[in-house]
Amino acid sequence: MNAQVFLTLAVGLLAPLAVQANEVYQNTLIRMDESAQLFVAGNNYIEQSVDELTGSQYYSKKTFPKFSENAAQVSYIDADLDALTRAILILDAQEVELPHVRYQINYSINTDTEIPELKHDYIEVSRYNLGPARHNDLLQDLDAENVASLDEFGVGPHVSWRFVMAPVMGMQAAVLYAARKEMTDATAQKTMCFALSCLALEAPELPQGQVQVLTPQSIAPAQYRTESPYGGTQPARVLEELWAEFRTDDPLPYSKNNPQFVFVISSNVIGQDSLVLGTGLQTIVLDDAIAKIWLQRWQVADMQSELTQVVILR
């Protein structure tokens, strides 16, 4: 059999396999897309226009202090941002600015076991306005004339957003779908941020376990990393540092009712202003000896941050 005949036969045999592989790939895409749409549309969330989320409100000097419109035309300033960090930045760009807030972020990565390059980031990020709680707390100890007006503590709703993101054409976390809803004070009060109400003014405590003080992972400088108007470090930066410690290339099992990672970020909520506290929990750990991993990062104004890890053994 000459080489030409062999090549012709080989192509003829491989062609059906290529068609079959393409069908599997397309069916997987459809299945994952349906799952993504169910995620953003569930629990009374209202779908939002993705194109409007990344307009001038987001690509601005407020979000990215070193932003330049000319530079943005060449390449996206946030092309390398992870999905978590980008989600919190988009939320803040869309919502009214508030001085005292707490974020609760549930995060999972849905990766196809047969085609691992196909993955979706599922992020639910809720922002609670703690301004009224701070105001009421001061009124317990001070006369009303010695306390600033409620407006100065921040007036705005408790909001929650859901995002589905994926790597697309150079963007590490391009937004595929997004949805939003508002929450009442009663709902926010009943919602738990770990062991505390999401409207509590206390700091979440780490559980008992193996404690280790870590040196934060080195992350390449990003354009948005500046001090917030209220001092300290932006919540997005705190979340990014926590995720840098958790990040793993090993796919974790996905469950729509059990996020793989949970984060709570409090900004100017606990004690004095200029304090950002971030706590993260990895709920699923692929280790026979480790059940859960906790991280907590304290940042006060320009002081060196503290990063603590607690490992819970099985």
Secondary structure, DSSP 8 states (H G I E B T S, - for coil): --HHHHHHHHHHHHHHHHHHHHHHHHHHHHHHHHHHHHHHHSTT-EE--HHHHTSTTTSSTTTSTT--HHHHHHS-TTTT--HHHHHHHHHHHHS---SSEEEEEEEEEEE-SSSTT-EEEEEEEEEEE-HHHHHHHHHTTS-GGGS--HHHH----EEEEEEEEEEETTEEEEEEEEEEEEE-HHHHHHSEETTEETT--S-----SSEEEEE--------TT-SB-TTSSB-HHHHHHHHHHHH--SS-----TTS-SEEEEEEES-SSSSSEEEEEEEE-----SSEEEEEEEEEEETTS--EEEEEEEE-
